Amino acid sequence: MSDGPRDRRPARRRFDPAGPVTGLFFLALAGIFLADGLSDDSVLPAATLLPVVLIGLALVGTVRILTRGRRRNLR
C-alpha cells in the first residue's frame, strides 16, 4: 500500500529565463544611456539606438511569451 502524501515529491521549480534576459537588457540599456550622458561624444547615434531598443524590447517580449508557462499563477 502507498503511504499517500509521503509518496509525492516536491514540485521542482523550473528556471525561467525571462527575468534574467529582461534584467540584462535594461542594465545594458542603462549603461548605454549613462555612458552617453557622461561622455562628450555620442556613444550610439539615435539612428542606431532606436532600432537597438526596439529589437531588444521585441526579444524580451518574445522570451516572456515563450516562457510564460514556467511562471507561477499568482492569482
Summary of the structure (lengths in Angstrom):
residues: 75
radius of gyration: 20.5
end to end distance: 36.2
largest distance: 75.7
contacts: 130
relative contact order: 0.16
helix: 65%
strand: 0%
